[in-house]
Every structure is written in C-alpha cells, then in structure tokens.
Amino acid sequence: MPESPTLRLLRKRWPLVAALAIGLIAVGVSYRPGVLIGYLREQASPMELFTLVLFLIFALPPLCTRLRLPAAVGLLLVAVLLGPFVLDVVDPSTGTVNLFASLGRVFLMFIAGLEIDLAVFAAARSRSLSFGALTFLLPLAAGTLVGHLFGFDFLMVLSAVLGPALTEVFGRGDLESGSTRLNVLASLAPWRE
C-alpha cells in the first residue's frame, strides 16, 4: 500500500513539525489576547524581530506554493500585516526593516535578472533599449517643458526633474539617506537668491 504524501512529509520533516507543535502548545496554553502583539511591539529586541522576519521569509514561500499563490504575494501580505498600518509590530524606521528592504530590492532585481531570457532579449535588443530610453527621456522632457512654461530657470528645472530619478538610482529614496539630502539641497540651491 503506497504511503500518503502527508505522512511522507511528516516523516521527512518531523523535527520541524515537533518544534511547531511544541511552540503552538506553549503559545496556546499561555495565550491572552494582545499579549504576543504587545510583546512584539514594546519589548522584543531587534534580534527577536530579525528572527521572526527571517522565519517568515523561509516559511511562507512553501506555504504559498501549496496554496498556489506566488511567494511574493504571501510575503507582501505578511509585510502589510506586521507593518505600521495593521498590527504595528515592526517599526519601519528600524535598522532591521531597512536591512530587509535593501535585501528585498536586491533579491527582486536578482530574480528579475534570472527570468530574462538572453536569447529573446538579444532578438529584441533595439526595442528594449529604445523602450528604456523613452521611459527616461519622455518624463524628463515633459517635466522640463512644464517647468519652462512656469518660468523657471533651465538648470533649476533639470535638477528638480533629475533629482528624484537620481535619488532612486543612487540612494535609498528616503530623507534619512545622505544622497537624498544632498540631492534635495542641490535641487533647492537655485531657489536661493
């Protein structure tokens, strides 16, 4: 008689199942509404939050695969739940969140790069390069034209239009980043008289 897939999975992953069962029993016995969330909000150390996020990063993709969802959707949903607008467990201004945000961006670009079929890209090279150039040049030209119509100096308009683009390319895109502050100051410098 063939073994069921669930039983085979339990045999293969019994330490994980045992640890999960012990953890669920411990939480279930001592659970009081709001205590766990309150602990994570107020008393959890950065290492505990780092461990929680790392656990979710490794545990959610297989679960999402079983539910026939993309792994990124599950990770985004949990990020929204743990973020400041739902449960407010993880403060977005902490170093842990900045670290995972940076790693997530790099990982997303890495995965996107792996998905590119180089033979197809080489066949559509001119179209790809022209699309990239147009998505940069058209907003640049439109912003420069609107600034010129409002009577601003060309260099001021150019710095205001290029500033956000360069911030996203070279900086993190928030006001805590040194490159962003420098970029904002450079954009505002022509306004001083």
HELIX and SHEET records of a PDB file:
HELIX    1   1 PRO A    5  LYS A   12  1                                   8    
HELIX    2   2 TRP A   14  SER A   30  1                                  17    
HELIX    3   3 VAL A   35  GLU A   42  1                                   8    
HELIX    4   4 PRO A   46  ARG A   66  1                                  21    
HELIX    5   5 ALA A   71  LEU A   82  1                                  12    
HELIX    6   6 GLY A   95  GLU A  115  1                                  21    
HELIX    7   7 LEU A  118  ALA A  123  1                                   6    
HELIX    8   8 ARG A  125  LEU A  149  1                                  25    
HELIX    9   9 PHE A  154  PHE A  170  1                                  17    
HELIX   10  10 GLY A  178  LEU A  188  1                                  11    
HELIX   11  11 ALA A  189  TRP A  191  5                                   3    
END                                                                             
